[in-house]
């Protein structure tokens, strides 16, 4: 019996002129095509090292886990080191390498040390997501200097100096691959940064800062880096529970009514999840978004259309 990978031939049943009768092997199809072999799908972020701040819960945790499923090595940074450690364990359970760091982005020295740690351990930093953020719901007249500084120190100042430290590292690196940037920075803004919102002046101002920092950095760092931001709408996280509670208390409304009101305005008629935001973060980190920079994408179910 002579055989090829897809047919078997018996000399015993050959004709006088050497005409071979082909015996079909039952595991292959009648036309002799080779069977389809399972090819391992290349994940979009395989080979990348990503750092996500504010990744101990909510949107940041969802981004860290999505990046892990896309094949990236993920460094989880958060003010709460215990939360960061728990999320890093979840990342490892997906089958990729992970690290966790306790970092206070209000301190530029800590952000610089965070970037240095990642670069020393992994050799480079491919994707930085500046997701750490806080909010205080206050009217303009009730906002104190401490309220203003508490929000700006994380959402504005903290984001800026983390971006600065990350960019310094990325600009020293070789491209992620031929024809690709040397790194990608993704900032978490908000649709609240697009227009003024009552009871959210300090927060809206900080998110407008994130959008402007994104644009300025995108211009300065092109073509070596891309810098973009994401503007979520109301997302079902602990932060929105805080917003709902503080807003309701200010207006003497039932707890939950502010959240229900905001969700009711979403054209796509469902609650936004952290995974919705993570999907955009995965796209912006991937090669599919290599020609996109300086943009701020709304992920809000159509709540704010510009």
Secondary structure, DSSP 8 states (H G I E B T S, - for coil): -EE-SS-EE-GGG--TT----EE--TTS-TT------------TTTT-EEEETTTTSHHHHHHHHHHHHTT-EEEEEESSHHHHHHHHHHHHHHTS-EEEEE--TTSHHHHHHHHHHHHHHHS---EEEE-------B-TTT--HHHHHHHHIIIIIIHHHHHHHHHHHHTTS--SSTTS-SEEEEEE--GGGTS--TTBHHHHHHHHHHHHHHHHHHHHHTTTEEEEEEEE-SBSSHHHHHHHHHHHHHHT--TTHHHHHHHHT-TT-S-B-HHHHHHHHHHHHSGGGTT--S-EEEESTTSS--
